């Protein structure tokens, strides 16, 4: 049973799909580092050791140490945990609310459709950074408020995509047959519409995950994300920007981490798109 599933579902994903394989490899690297940071890091990320401040990369500190003597490798590992957690929850929140709204808009049309679309226009008028500033002005800066800001921004993204992907399917013969069989709009959306658009949503989810990583780093950079002493890639960049000439490794490693992780997610999304798009599979 497991071998049959492996041959029929898993192995075809990687056939001639180098983007997917590389994307999975890169993203898995950061996910494993984040999981490992829960049980082990080379050094305590909250411990201060002035004697090792601004230590260059060496066998003792592989990524060097920052201006407070904290190990950069340990901070990068914990920063991966924070970035993944914020992005995962924010994108999950956006999808959990946006997908049902998009299905509802496609099924009902009319006034419901207009309300959902205008809500999207309203949210898009306030970028995630501006929304985060508004939220933190009321509740204070924190990772939770960053999640809320990024999650709210993702709701109309998933709602619009779900609506646009679902509308053509409502005119398919099998949906009309389901209507004739007496199924209501909720049953048709759950049993017939959503299964036919889930692949589009999965691909978009990887793209939004990458954008959420960048958004979290940007919010942390300006002090609106995770607060000290919790490390985050964006704040690591902000704290080290004045020391680029004297300690470039402080900028290099968190910057490379953001770049490689986002690259891996984009490759993953491109690989999934290549797999699920029949036109690409035929070589068009």
C-alpha positions, 0 to 999 in steps of 0.5 A: 500500500505504501509502496503503491502510494509512493510510486503513484503520488510521490515519485511522479512529483520529482520526474523531470522537476528539478525546481521541486526537488531543490525547493524541498531540499532548501526549505527542509534544511530551514525547517529542520534547523528550526525544529532542532532549535527547540531542543539544541543550539550551539549556545544559549541565544539569550546569554551575554559574553562580552569576551567574545563580542564581534568574534569572527567565524571560527571553529568555536563560533561557526557564524561568529558572534555579535556585539553582545557576544551572542552566537550568530548561528544559534540566533539564526537557528532560532530566527528560522523558528520565529520566521516559520511560525509567524509565516505558517500561522499568518498564511494559515489564518489567511487561507482559513478565512479567505478560501471560504469567503472566495467559495461563498462569493463564487457560489452566491454572486451578487451582493455577497460577491461585491461585499467580499471583493470590496473587503479585499480592496479595503485591505489592499489599501493598507499594506502589511507594514502600514497595517502592522503599524496601526495594530502595534500603535494600539496593542504594542509591537510583538510577533502576535501582532505581526501574525495578525497583520500579515494574516489579515493581508492574506485573507483577500489574496486567498479570497480573490484567487479562490473566487476566480478559480471557482467561478469557471467550475460552477459551469461544468456539467458535473456541477450542474448534475450535482445541482440537479441531484439536490445538493446545496451550495455548501455541499457542492462547494465542499465536494466538487469545487474545492477539490478541483481548485486545491492545487491552485491554492497549494501553489499560491500558499507557497508563494504567500509563505515566501512573502510572509517570511519577507514581511516578518523580516521587514516588520522585525527590521523596523521593530514591529515583530518579535521583541528582544531577547527573542532573535529574528532575522530582520532585527539581526539585520537592523542591529548589525547594519552599522557594523557592516564594515567591521563585522560583515558576518553579522549581516551576511548570515541572516541575509543569506538565510532570508534569501535562500529560504525565500528562494527555496519556497519560490522554487517549491511553488514553481515546481508544484505549478509545473507538476499540476499544470497539464500544459507544462507537462505536455511541454507547452 
